[in-house]
Amino acid sequence: MLQDRDSLDDLRMYRRRLWVDLKARTGFDCRPSMALVEEDIVAIEAGLESLSGRVGG
């Protein structure tokens, strides 16, 4: 389970950096991509929450 948590943490941090990079872009409308990245972050955080809620995991 620890590997699952570490992998999800890494993925969440990557997505957060990606969101910041998209927000900093000029000359492009990155809002649709940013919305998708936000959805990913929400799903990843839900996965982390489910791992935290497991007994013995």
PyMOL Python script that loads the backbone (N, CA, C, O; Angstrom):
from pymol import cmd

cmd.read_pdbstr("""\
ATOM      1  N   MET A   1       0.806  -1.202   0.000  1.00  0.00           N
ATOM      2  CA  MET A   1       0.000   0.000   0.000  1.00  0.00           C
ATOM      3  C   MET A   1       0.852   1.270   0.000  1.00  0.00           C
ATOM      4  O   MET A   1       0.456   2.293  -0.559  1.00  0.00           O
ATOM      5  N   LEU A   2       2.015   1.195   0.628  1.00  0.00           N
ATOM      6  CA  LEU A   2       2.852   2.380   0.706  1.00  0.00           C
ATOM      7  C   LEU A   2       3.292   2.823  -0.686  1.00  0.00           C
ATOM      8  O   LEU A   2       3.368   4.018  -0.969  1.00  0.00           O
ATOM      9  N   GLN A   3       3.580   1.852  -1.552  1.00  0.00           N
ATOM     10  CA  GLN A   3       3.952   2.207  -2.920  1.00  0.00           C
ATOM     11  C   GLN A   3       2.800   2.897  -3.636  1.00  0.00           C
ATOM     12  O   GLN A   3       3.021   3.832  -4.405  1.00  0.00           O
ATOM     13  N   ASP A   4       1.571   2.444  -3.391  1.00  0.00           N
ATOM     14  CA  ASP A   4       0.404   3.081  -3.999  1.00  0.00           C
ATOM     15  C   ASP A   4       0.308   4.533  -3.555  1.00  0.00           C
ATOM     16  O   ASP A   4       0.090   5.429  -4.370  1.00  0.00           O
ATOM     17  N   ARG A   5       0.472   4.754  -2.270  1.00  0.00           N
ATOM     18  CA  ARG A   5       0.389   6.113  -1.721  1.00  0.00           C
ATOM     19  C   ARG A   5       1.493   6.984  -2.296  1.00  0.00           C
ATOM     20  O   ARG A   5       1.236   8.113  -2.713  1.00  0.00           O
ATOM     21  N   ASP A   6       2.717   6.474  -2.323  1.00  0.00           N
ATOM     22  CA  ASP A   6       3.840   7.237  -2.864  1.00  0.00           C
ATOM     23  C   ASP A   6       3.612   7.576  -4.336  1.00  0.00           C
ATOM     24  O   ASP A   6       3.885   8.697  -4.766  1.00  0.00           O
ATOM     25  N   SER A   7       3.121   6.630  -5.091  1.00  0.00           N
ATOM     26  CA  SER A   7       2.857   6.868  -6.513  1.00  0.00           C
ATOM     27  C   SER A   7       1.785   7.936  -6.702  1.00  0.00           C
ATOM     28  O   SER A   7       1.921   8.817  -7.551  1.00  0.00           O
ATOM     29  N   LEU A   8       0.731   7.853  -5.915  1.00  0.00           N
ATOM     30  CA  LEU A   8      -0.331   8.854  -6.016  1.00  0.00           C
ATOM     31  C   LEU A   8       0.152  10.227  -5.567  1.00  0.00           C
ATOM     32  O   LEU A   8      -0.213  11.239  -6.164  1.00  0.00           O
ATOM     33  N   ASP A   9       0.971  10.268  -4.520  1.00  0.00           N
ATOM     34  CA  ASP A   9       1.544  11.549  -4.080  1.00  0.00           C
ATOM     35  C   ASP A   9       2.394  12.161  -5.187  1.00  0.00           C
ATOM     36  O   ASP A   9       2.300  13.358  -5.457  1.00  0.00           O
ATOM     37  N   ASP A  10       3.217  11.345  -5.823  1.00  0.00           N
ATOM     38  CA  ASP A  10       4.058  11.834  -6.924  1.00  0.00           C
ATOM     39  C   ASP A  10       3.198  12.356  -8.072  1.00  0.00           C
ATOM     40  O   ASP A  10       3.481  13.410  -8.643  1.00  0.00           O
ATOM     41  N   LEU A  11       2.155  11.614  -8.400  1.00  0.00           N
ATOM     42  CA  LEU A  11       1.265  12.012  -9.477  1.00  0.00           C
ATOM     43  C   LEU A  11       0.555  13.328  -9.146  1.00  0.00           C
ATOM     44  O   LEU A  11       0.411  14.199 -10.004  1.00  0.00           O
ATOM     45  N   ARG A  12       0.120  13.457  -7.908  1.00  0.00           N
ATOM     46  CA  ARG A  12      -0.557  14.691  -7.481  1.00  0.00           C
ATOM     47  C   ARG A  12       0.387  15.879  -7.576  1.00  0.00           C
ATOM     48  O   ARG A  12      -0.009  16.943  -8.054  1.00  0.00           O
ATOM     49  N   MET A  13       1.626  15.719  -7.131  1.00  0.00           N
ATOM     50  CA  MET A  13       2.591  16.818  -7.190  1.00  0.00           C
ATOM     51  C   MET A  13       2.902  17.190  -8.643  1.00  0.00           C
ATOM     52  O   MET A  13       3.045  18.369  -8.965  1.00  0.00           O
ATOM     53  N   TYR A  14       3.005  16.196  -9.506  1.00  0.00           N
ATOM     54  CA  TYR A  14       3.237  16.471 -10.925  1.00  0.00           C
ATOM     55  C   TYR A  14       2.071  17.280 -11.505  1.00  0.00           C
ATOM     56  O   TYR A  14       2.274  18.267 -12.212  1.00  0.00           O
ATOM     57  N   ARG A  15       0.854  16.842 -11.192  1.00  0.00           N
ATOM     58  CA  ARG A  15      -0.325  17.551 -11.711  1.00  0.00           C
ATOM     59  C   ARG A  15      -0.394  18.976 -11.166  1.00  0.00           C
ATOM     60  O   ARG A  15      -0.777  19.887 -11.900  1.00  0.00           O
ATOM     61  N   ARG A  16      -0.038  19.193  -9.911  1.00  0.00           N
ATOM     62  CA  ARG A  16      -0.042  20.554  -9.345  1.00  0.00           C
ATOM     63  C   ARG A  16       0.978  21.442 -10.058  1.00  0.00           C
ATOM     64  O   ARG A  16       0.694  22.601 -10.359  1.00  0.00           O
ATOM     65  N   ARG A  17       2.171  20.892 -10.328  1.00  0.00           N
ATOM     66  CA  ARG A  17       3.184  21.677 -11.054  1.00  0.00           C
ATOM     67  C   ARG A  17       2.707  21.977 -12.477  1.00  0.00           C
ATOM     68  O   ARG A  17       2.913  23.078 -12.990  1.00  0.00           O
ATOM     69  N   LEU A  18       2.075  20.998 -13.102  1.00  0.00           N
ATOM     70  CA  LEU A  18       1.541  21.197 -14.443  1.00  0.00           C
ATOM     71  C   LEU A  18       0.501  22.312 -14.441  1.00  0.00           C
ATOM     72  O   LEU A  18       0.504  23.158 -15.336  1.00  0.00           O
ATOM     73  N   TRP A  19      -0.390  22.325 -13.448  1.00  0.00           N
ATOM     74  CA  TRP A  19      -1.423  23.349 -13.356  1.00  0.00           C
ATOM     75  C   TRP A  19      -0.787  24.737 -13.233  1.00  0.00           C
ATOM     76  O   TRP A  19      -1.216  25.682 -13.895  1.00  0.00           O
ATOM     77  N   VAL A  20       0.233  24.852 -12.387  1.00  0.00           N
ATOM     78  CA  VAL A  20       0.926  26.133 -12.208  1.00  0.00           C
ATOM     79  C   VAL A  20       1.592  26.567 -13.518  1.00  0.00           C
ATOM     80  O   VAL A  20       1.533  27.738 -13.894  1.00  0.00           O
ATOM     81  N   ASP A  21       2.216  25.624 -14.200  1.00  0.00           N
ATOM     82  CA  ASP A  21       2.853  25.941 -15.487  1.00  0.00           C
ATOM     83  C   ASP A  21       1.822  26.409 -16.508  1.00  0.00           C
ATOM     84  O   ASP A  21       2.068  27.363 -17.247  1.00  0.00           O
ATOM     85  N   LEU A  22       0.682  25.749 -16.553  1.00  0.00           N
ATOM     86  CA  LEU A  22      -0.372  26.160 -17.485  1.00  0.00           C
ATOM     87  C   LEU A  22      -0.898  27.551 -17.147  1.00  0.00           C
ATOM     88  O   LEU A  22      -1.157  28.359 -18.039  1.00  0.00           O
ATOM     89  N   LYS A  23      -1.051  27.820 -15.870  1.00  0.00           N
ATOM     90  CA  LYS A  23      -1.564  29.125 -15.437  1.00  0.00           C
ATOM     91  C   LYS A  23      -0.605  30.243 -15.832  1.00  0.00           C
ATOM     92  O   LYS A  23      -1.042  31.353 -16.134  1.00  0.00           O
ATOM     93  N   ALA A  24       0.694  29.962 -15.831  1.00  0.00           N
ATOM     94  CA  ALA A  24       1.700  30.972 -16.138  1.00  0.00           C
ATOM     95  C   ALA A  24       1.831  31.249 -17.643  1.00  0.00           C
ATOM     96  O   ALA A  24       2.453  32.236 -18.034  1.00  0.00           O
ATOM     97  N   ARG A  25       1.262  30.404 -18.470  1.00  0.00           N
ATOM     98  CA  ARG A  25       1.382  30.585 -19.921  1.00  0.00           C
ATOM     99  C   ARG A  25       0.634  31.821 -20.368  1.00  0.00           C
ATOM    100  O   ARG A  25      -0.445  32.132 -19.864  1.00  0.00           O
ATOM    101  N   THR A  26       1.216  32.512 -21.310  1.00  0.00           N
ATOM    102  CA  THR A  26       0.547  33.666 -21.904  1.00  0.00           C
ATOM    103  C   THR A  26       0.375  33.405 -23.391  1.00  0.00           C
ATOM    104  O   THR A  26       1.148  32.665 -23.998  1.00  0.00           O
ATOM    105  N   GLY A  27      -0.635  34.015 -23.962  1.00  0.00           N
ATOM    106  CA  GLY A  27      -0.883  33.866 -25.381  1.00  0.00           C
ATOM    107  C   GLY A  27      -1.721  32.662 -25.757  1.00  0.00           C
ATOM    108  O   GLY A  27      -2.047  32.471 -26.928  1.00  0.00           O
ATOM    109  N   PHE A  28      -2.073  31.850 -24.774  1.00  0.00           N
ATOM    110  CA  PHE A  28      -2.896  30.663 -25.011  1.00  0.00           C
ATOM    111  C   PHE A  28      -4.003  30.623 -23.968  1.00  0.00           C
ATOM    112  O   PHE A  28      -3.813  31.064 -22.834  1.00  0.00           O
ATOM    113  N   ASP A  29      -5.149  30.097 -24.350  1.00  0.00           N
ATOM    114  CA  ASP A  29      -6.219  29.874 -23.384  1.00  0.00           C
ATOM    115  C   ASP A  29      -6.062  28.457 -22.837  1.00  0.00           C
ATOM    116  O   ASP A  29      -6.483  27.486 -23.466  1.00  0.00           O
ATOM    117  N   CYS A  30      -5.458  28.355 -21.671  1.00  0.00           N
ATOM    118  CA  CYS A  30      -5.182  27.054 -21.074  1.00  0.00           C
ATOM    119  C   CYS A  30      -6.266  26.610 -20.098  1.00  0.00           C
ATOM    120  O   CYS A  30      -6.129  25.578 -19.441  1.00  0.00           O
ATOM    121  N   ARG A  31      -7.340  27.386 -20.001  1.00  0.00           N
ATOM    122  CA  ARG A  31      -8.387  27.042 -19.033  1.00  0.00           C
ATOM    123  C   ARG A  31      -8.970  25.642 -19.217  1.00  0.00           C
ATOM    124  O   ARG A  31      -9.198  24.955 -18.222  1.00  0.00           O
ATOM    125  N   PRO A  32      -9.221  25.192 -20.446  1.00  0.00           N
ATOM    126  CA  PRO A  32      -9.738  23.819 -20.578  1.00  0.00           C
ATOM    127  C   PRO A  32      -8.754  22.769 -20.055  1.00  0.00           C
ATOM    128  O   PRO A  32      -9.152  21.814 -19.387  1.00  0.00           O
ATOM    129  N   SER A  33      -7.486  22.951 -20.359  1.00  0.00           N
ATOM    130  CA  SER A  33      -6.472  22.012 -19.857  1.00  0.00           C
ATOM    131  C   SER A  33      -6.351  22.098 -18.352  1.00  0.00           C
ATOM    132  O   SER A  33      -6.205  21.077 -17.680  1.00  0.00           O
ATOM    133  N   MET A  34      -6.410  23.301 -17.815  1.00  0.00           N
ATOM    134  CA  MET A  34      -6.330  23.489 -16.368  1.00  0.00           C
ATOM    135  C   MET A  34      -7.502  22.798 -15.677  1.00  0.00           C
ATOM    136  O   MET A  34      -7.334  22.201 -14.614  1.00  0.00           O
ATOM    137  N   ALA A  35      -8.681  22.876 -16.275  1.00  0.00           N
ATOM    138  CA  ALA A  35      -9.857  22.214 -15.695  1.00  0.00           C
ATOM    139  C   ALA A  35      -9.665  20.703 -15.657  1.00  0.00           C
ATOM    140  O   ALA A  35     -10.033  20.053 -14.679  1.00  0.00           O
ATOM    141  N   LEU A  36      -9.091  20.143 -16.716  1.00  0.00           N
ATOM    142  CA  LEU A  36      -8.837  18.701 -16.739  1.00  0.00           C
ATOM    143  C   LEU A  36      -7.810  18.299 -15.684  1.00  0.00           C
ATOM    144  O   LEU A  36      -7.954  17.269 -15.026  1.00  0.00           O
ATOM    145  N   VAL A  37      -6.783  19.114 -15.529  1.00  0.00           N
ATOM    146  CA  VAL A  37      -5.766  18.828 -14.521  1.00  0.00           C
ATOM    147  C   VAL A  37      -6.383  18.905 -13.118  1.00  0.00           C
ATOM    148  O   VAL A  37      -6.064  18.092 -12.250  1.00  0.00           O
ATOM    149  N   GLU A  38      -7.263  19.884 -12.905  1.00  0.00           N
ATOM    150  CA  GLU A  38      -7.953  19.992 -11.614  1.00  0.00           C
ATOM    151  C   GLU A  38      -8.791  18.746 -11.342  1.00  0.00           C
ATOM    152  O   GLU A  38      -8.820  18.252 -10.215  1.00  0.00           O
ATOM    153  N   GLU A  39      -9.469  18.239 -12.364  1.00  0.00           N
ATOM    154  CA  GLU A  39     -10.249  17.010 -12.200  1.00  0.00           C
ATOM    155  C   GLU A  39      -9.342  15.845 -11.820  1.00  0.00           C
ATOM    156  O   GLU A  39      -9.691  15.030 -10.967  1.00  0.00           O
ATOM    157  N   ASP A  40      -8.185  15.772 -12.454  1.00  0.00           N
ATOM    158  CA  ASP A  40      -7.208  14.731 -12.110  1.00  0.00           C
ATOM    159  C   ASP A  40      -6.797  14.836 -10.647  1.00  0.00           C
ATOM    160  O   ASP A  40      -6.736  13.831  -9.939  1.00  0.00           O
ATOM    161  N   ILE A  41      -6.520  16.043 -10.204  1.00  0.00           N
ATOM    162  CA  ILE A  41      -6.084  16.257  -8.824  1.00  0.00           C
ATOM    163  C   ILE A  41      -7.165  15.804  -7.846  1.00  0.00           C
ATOM    164  O   ILE A  41      -6.866  15.164  -6.838  1.00  0.00           O
ATOM    165  N   VAL A  42      -8.413  16.135  -8.144  1.00  0.00           N
ATOM    166  CA  VAL A  42      -9.528  15.722  -7.285  1.00  0.00           C
ATOM    167  C   VAL A  42      -9.609  14.199  -7.218  1.00  0.00           C
ATOM    168  O   VAL A  42      -9.796  13.630  -6.142  1.00  0.00           O
ATOM    169  N   ALA A  43      -9.468  13.543  -8.367  1.00  0.00           N
ATOM    170  CA  ALA A  43      -9.537  12.078  -8.402  1.00  0.00           C
ATOM    171  C   ALA A  43      -8.368  11.452  -7.647  1.00  0.00           C
ATOM    172  O   ALA A  43      -8.546  10.471  -6.925  1.00  0.00           O
ATOM    173  N   ILE A  44      -7.182  12.014  -7.811  1.00  0.00           N
ATOM    174  CA  ILE A  44      -6.005  11.499  -7.109  1.00  0.00           C
ATOM    175  C   ILE A  44      -6.176  11.659  -5.607  1.00  0.00           C
ATOM    176  O   ILE A  44      -5.864  10.745  -4.843  1.00  0.00           O
ATOM    177  N   GLU A  45      -6.672  12.820  -5.179  1.00  0.00           N
ATOM    178  CA  GLU A  45      -6.887  13.045  -3.752  1.00  0.00           C
ATOM    179  C   GLU A  45      -7.943  12.096  -3.188  1.00  0.00           C
ATOM    180  O   GLU A  45      -7.839  11.667  -2.040  1.00  0.00           O
ATOM    181  N   ALA A  46      -8.953  11.769  -3.985  1.00  0.00           N
ATOM    182  CA  ALA A  46      -9.950  10.788  -3.550  1.00  0.00           C
ATOM    183  C   ALA A  46      -9.297   9.417  -3.375  1.00  0.00           C
ATOM    184  O   ALA A  46      -9.609   8.689  -2.433  1.00  0.00           O
ATOM    185  N   GLY A  47      -8.395   9.075  -4.286  1.00  0.00           N
ATOM    186  CA  GLY A  47      -7.667   7.815  -4.157  1.00  0.00           C
ATOM    187  C   GLY A  47      -6.808   7.786  -2.905  1.00  0.00           C
ATOM    188  O   GLY A  47      -6.758   6.774  -2.205  1.00  0.00           O
ATOM    189  N   LEU A  48      -6.137   8.889  -2.623  1.00  0.00           N
ATOM    190  CA  LEU A  48      -5.334   8.966  -1.397  1.00  0.00           C
ATOM    191  C   LEU A  48      -6.204   8.841  -0.162  1.00  0.00           C
ATOM    192  O   LEU A  48      -5.824   8.193   0.814  1.00  0.00           O
ATOM    193  N   GLU A  49      -7.366   9.461  -0.206  1.00  0.00           N
ATOM    194  CA  GLU A  49      -8.296   9.395   0.926  1.00  0.00           C
ATOM    195  C   GLU A  49      -8.773   7.958   1.133  1.00  0.00           C
ATOM    196  O   GLU A  49      -8.892   7.496   2.268  1.00  0.00           O
ATOM    197  N   SER A  50      -9.042   7.261   0.041  1.00  0.00           N
ATOM    198  CA  SER A  50      -9.506   5.881   0.190  1.00  0.00           C
ATOM    199  C   SER A  50      -8.410   4.993   0.756  1.00  0.00           C
ATOM    200  O   SER A  50      -8.693   4.063   1.511  1.00  0.00           O
ATOM    201  N   LEU A  51      -7.160   5.271   0.398  1.00  0.00           N
ATOM    202  CA  LEU A  51      -6.058   4.508   0.989  1.00  0.00           C
ATOM    203  C   LEU A  51      -5.904   4.810   2.482  1.00  0.00           C
ATOM    204  O   LEU A  51      -5.583   3.923   3.273  1.00  0.00           O
ATOM    205  N   SER A  52      -6.133   6.054   2.852  1.00  0.00           N
ATOM    206  CA  SER A  52      -6.023   6.441   4.259  1.00  0.00           C
ATOM    207  C   SER A  52      -7.118   5.814   5.092  1.00  0.00           C
ATOM    208  O   SER A  52      -6.931   5.541   6.278  1.00  0.00           O
ATOM    209  N   GLY A  53      -8.276   5.584   4.463  1.00  0.00           N
ATOM    210  CA  GLY A  53      -9.402   5.027   5.198  1.00  0.00           C
ATOM    211  C   GLY A  53      -9.379   3.528   5.359  1.00  0.00           C
ATOM    212  O   GLY A  53     -10.207   2.973   6.081  1.00  0.00           O
ATOM    213  N   ARG A  54      -8.452   2.860   4.706  1.00  0.00           N
ATOM    214  CA  ARG A  54      -8.392   1.400   4.782  1.00  0.00           C
ATOM    215  C   ARG A  54      -7.820   0.945   6.121  1.00  0.00           C
ATOM    216  O   ARG A  54      -6.824   1.479   6.610  1.00  0.00           O
ATOM    217  N   VAL A  55      -8.460  -0.027   6.680  1.00  0.00           N
ATOM    218  CA  VAL A  55      -7.953  -0.621   7.922  1.00  0.00           C
ATOM    219  C   VAL A  55      -6.796  -1.534   7.571  1.00  0.00           C
ATOM    220  O   VAL A  55      -6.911  -2.394   6.699  1.00  0.00           O
ATOM    221  N   GLY A  56      -5.684  -1.340   8.255  1.00  0.00           N
ATOM    222  CA  GLY A  56      -4.507  -2.155   7.995  1.00  0.00           C
ATOM    223  C   GLY A  56      -3.764  -1.784   6.739  1.00  0.00           C
ATOM    224  O   GLY A  56      -2.839  -2.490   6.337  1.00  0.00           O
ATOM    225  N   GLY A  57      -4.157  -0.666   6.093  1.00  0.00           N
ATOM    226  CA  GLY A  57      -3.495  -0.273   4.855  1.00  0.00           C
ATOM    227  C   GLY A  57      -2.986   1.043   4.935  1.00  0.00           C
ATOM    228  O   GLY A  57      -2.395   1.536   3.975  1.00  0.00           O
TER     229      GLY A  57
END
""", "prot")
cmd.dss("prot")
cmd.show_as("cartoon", "prot")
cmd.util.cbc("prot")
cmd.orient("prot")
